[in-house]
């Protein structure tokens, strides 16, 4: 997994407290938190996009 190109969230702070994502094989998006680099959550780009749209649209009623 070290050959993956990871993108750091623009909402993350400097240092070892950030969310990173990378695009894997077959439309998989791999998410990890920098202080737990071996814990990786894998979702499809479609599922992640749906979550982002739901949060942006305030579906969860903040």
Backbone as a chain_set.jsonl record, in Angstrom:
{"seq": "XXXXXXXXXXXXXXXXXXXXXXXXXXXXXXXXXXXXXXXXXXXXXXXXXXXXXXXXXXXXXX", "coords": {"N": [[0.811, -1.194, 0.0], [2.123, 1.143, 0.236], [2.797, 2.287, -2.168], [0.687, 3.747, -3.048], [-0.826, 6.866, -3.912], [-1.564, 9.278, -1.702], [-4.075, 11.555, -0.588], [-4.337, 14.294, 1.467], [-6.818, 15.448, 3.682], [-8.248, 18.658, 3.308], [-9.311, 19.776, 5.532], [-7.854, 18.861, 7.597], [-5.485, 19.175, 10.267], [-2.068, 20.32, 10.688], [0.694, 18.057, 11.134], [0.331, 14.955, 12.868], [-2.405, 14.354, 12.674], [-4.614, 13.704, 10.771], [-6.902, 13.019, 8.059], [-6.592, 10.785, 5.416], [-6.83, 9.9, 1.963], [-6.868, 7.498, -0.707], [-6.922, 6.294, -4.071], [-7.756, 3.11, -4.987], [-7.68, -0.127, -6.55], [-10.206, -1.05, -8.952], [-12.209, 1.014, -8.546], [-12.119, 1.526, -5.837], [-11.957, 3.386, -2.818], [-9.636, 4.25, -0.453], [-9.478, 4.931, 2.897], [-7.795, 6.434, 5.631], [-6.655, 7.238, 8.927], [-4.08, 9.345, 9.96], [-2.731, 8.853, 12.39], [-3.254, 6.216, 12.879], [-2.155, 4.382, 10.798], [-2.37, 1.77, 9.775], [-4.94, 0.969, 9.904], [-7.403, 0.752, 7.717], [-10.122, 1.896, 5.872], [-12.196, 0.782, 3.348], [-14.097, 1.832, 0.641], [-16.485, 2.154, -2.055], [-16.209, 4.6, -4.688], [-18.66, 5.599, -5.328], [-20.275, 5.115, -3.048], [-18.896, 6.647, -1.129], [-19.158, 9.162, -2.307], [-21.947, 9.479, -2.104], [-22.216, 9.645, 0.684], [-20.794, 12.034, 1.192], [-22.373, 13.882, -0.276], [-24.737, 13.65, 1.2], [-23.971, 14.641, 3.713], [-23.23, 17.261, 2.998], [-25.696, 18.186, 2.165], [-27.06, 18.311, 4.496], [-28.523, 16.124, 5.42], [-28.442, 14.634, 7.714], [-29.319, 16.227, 9.767], [-27.904, 18.198, 11.423]], "CA": [[0.0, 0.0, 0.0], [2.964, 2.335, 0.29], [2.921, 2.873, -3.496], [-0.496, 4.555, -3.325], [-0.722, 8.31, -3.737], [-2.589, 9.666, -0.737], [-4.473, 12.958, -0.528], [-4.678, 14.701, 2.834], [-7.989, 16.298, 3.745], [-7.971, 20.081, 3.517], [-9.797, 20.119, 6.864], [-6.932, 18.294, 8.577], [-4.458, 20.066, 10.798], [-0.701, 19.878, 10.435], [1.173, 17.034, 12.063], [-0.104, 13.562, 12.767], [-3.82, 14.316, 12.975], [-5.296, 14.014, 9.517], [-7.555, 11.976, 7.289], [-5.982, 10.649, 4.095], [-7.495, 8.944, 1.084], [-6.169, 7.083, -1.916], [-7.755, 5.522, -4.985], [-7.197, 1.781, -5.198], [-8.149, -0.867, -7.718], [-11.642, -1.269, -9.167], [-13.042, 2.087, -8.016], [-12.084, 1.533, -4.377], [-11.341, 4.52, -2.147], [-9.074, 3.785, 0.807], [-9.402, 6.008, 3.877], [-7.083, 6.112, 6.864], [-6.283, 8.343, 9.792], [-2.618, 9.3, 9.978], [-2.162, 8.296, 13.62], [-3.513, 4.772, 12.831], [-1.981, 4.151, 9.36], [-2.639, 0.397, 9.341], [-6.388, 0.777, 9.913], [-7.842, 1.335, 6.451], [-11.51, 1.651, 5.507], [-12.313, 0.771, 1.892], [-15.455, 2.009, 0.126], [-16.501, 2.527, -3.478], [-16.331, 6.047, -4.866], [-20.105, 5.897, -5.341], [-20.74, 5.157, -1.661], [-18.28, 7.813, -0.494], [-19.815, 10.34, -2.889], [-23.272, 9.577, -1.489], [-22.036, 10.131, 2.054], [-20.407, 13.445, 1.123], [-23.556, 14.65, -0.683], [-25.677, 13.654, 2.319], [-23.461, 15.563, 4.728], [-23.329, 18.614, 2.452], [-27.101, 18.542, 2.079], [-27.574, 18.314, 5.874], [-29.499, 15.047, 5.55], [-28.376, 14.078, 9.058], [-29.934, 17.168, 10.693], [-26.986, 18.71, 12.436]], "C": [[0.849, 1.251, 0.0], [3.107, 2.991, -1.073], [1.708, 3.727, -3.87], [-0.194, 6.03, -3.115], [-1.885, 8.735, -2.851], [-2.827, 11.172, -0.778], [-4.888, 13.25, 0.902], [-5.887, 15.628, 2.782], [-7.589, 17.748, 3.991], [-8.469, 20.555, 4.875], [-8.864, 19.622, 7.962], [-5.91, 19.327, 9.029], [-3.083, 19.538, 10.413], [-0.314, 18.811, 11.455], [0.55, 15.684, 11.802], [-1.584, 13.402, 13.092], [-4.609, 14.639, 11.717], [-5.934, 12.767, 8.91], [-6.934, 11.968, 5.9], [-6.807, 9.679, 3.264], [-6.635, 8.667, -0.135], [-7.146, 6.297, -2.774], [-7.045, 4.203, -5.248], [-7.726, 1.166, -6.478], [-9.673, -0.942, -7.756], [-12.524, -0.266, -8.442], [-13.097, 2.113, -6.49], [-11.399, 2.804, -3.871], [-10.903, 4.026, -0.777], [-8.878, 4.986, 1.726], [-8.611, 5.539, 5.088], [-6.836, 7.395, 7.643], [-4.784, 8.238, 10.021], [-2.033, 8.719, 11.264], [-2.452, 6.8, 13.782], [-3.358, 4.313, 11.377], [-2.281, 2.738, 8.877], [-4.112, 0.04, 9.403], [-6.926, 1.521, 8.69], [-9.284, 0.918, 6.183], [-11.597, 1.77, 3.991], [-13.784, 0.872, 1.507], [-15.361, 2.285, -1.374], [-16.633, 4.046, -3.574], [-17.799, 6.462, -4.879], [-20.658, 6.025, -3.924], [-20.175, 6.386, -0.945], [-18.91, 9.102, -1.021], [-21.204, 10.554, -2.307], [-23.2, 10.1, -0.064], [-21.712, 11.623, 2.053], [-21.603, 14.312, 0.734], [-24.58, 14.729, 0.442], [-25.247, 14.631, 3.405], [-23.589, 17.004, 4.244], [-24.772, 19.092, 2.391], [-27.795, 18.532, 3.438], [-28.674, 17.267, 6.076], [-29.564, 14.531, 6.987], [-28.886, 15.035, 10.137], [-29.033, 17.645, 11.805], [-27.681, 19.627, 13.312]], "O": [[0.32, 2.34, -0.223], [3.504, 4.154, -1.142], [1.715, 4.368, -4.921], [0.597, 6.396, -2.245], [-3.049, 8.568, -3.215], [-1.9, 11.957, -0.978], [-5.702, 12.529, 1.478], [-5.96, 16.503, 1.919], [-6.696, 18.026, 4.791], [-8.085, 21.634, 5.325], [-9.068, 19.934, 9.135], [-5.527, 20.224, 8.278], [-2.958, 18.438, 9.875], [-0.936, 18.692, 12.511], [0.277, 15.316, 10.66], [-1.976, 12.418, 13.719], [-5.201, 15.712, 11.603], [-5.556, 11.634, 9.209], [-6.77, 13.018, 5.279], [-7.41, 8.748, 3.798], [-5.8, 9.476, -0.537], [-8.091, 5.701, -2.258], [-5.891, 4.175, -5.675], [-8.167, 1.875, -7.383], [-10.337, -0.902, -6.72], [-13.49, -0.657, -7.787], [-14.033, 2.67, -5.916], [-10.39, 3.24, -4.426], [-11.697, 3.455, -0.03], [-8.191, 5.943, 1.37], [-8.737, 4.393, 5.52], [-6.812, 8.489, 7.081], [-4.273, 7.143, 10.255], [-0.943, 8.148, 11.233], [-1.953, 6.177, 14.719], [-4.343, 3.89, 10.772], [-2.433, 2.527, 7.673], [-4.504, -1.057, 9.005], [-6.909, 2.751, 8.635], [-9.625, -0.263, 6.256], [-11.124, 2.749, 3.414], [-14.615, 0.099, 1.985], [-14.292, 2.609, -1.893], [-17.114, 4.693, -2.644], [-18.13, 7.577, -4.475], [-21.425, 6.944, -3.637], [-20.901, 7.082, -0.235], [-19.162, 10.029, -0.252], [-21.598, 11.69, -2.046], [-24.032, 10.909, 0.347], [-22.29, 12.388, 2.826], [-21.83, 15.359, 1.34], [-25.222, 15.764, 0.622], [-26.072, 15.364, 3.95], [-24.013, 17.875, 5.003], [-25.036, 20.283, 2.551], [-29.009, 18.729, 3.508], [-29.633, 17.498, 6.811], [-30.606, 14.05, 7.432], [-28.884, 14.679, 11.315], [-29.357, 17.514, 12.985], [-27.081, 20.172, 14.238]]}, "num_chains": 1, "name": "protein.A"}
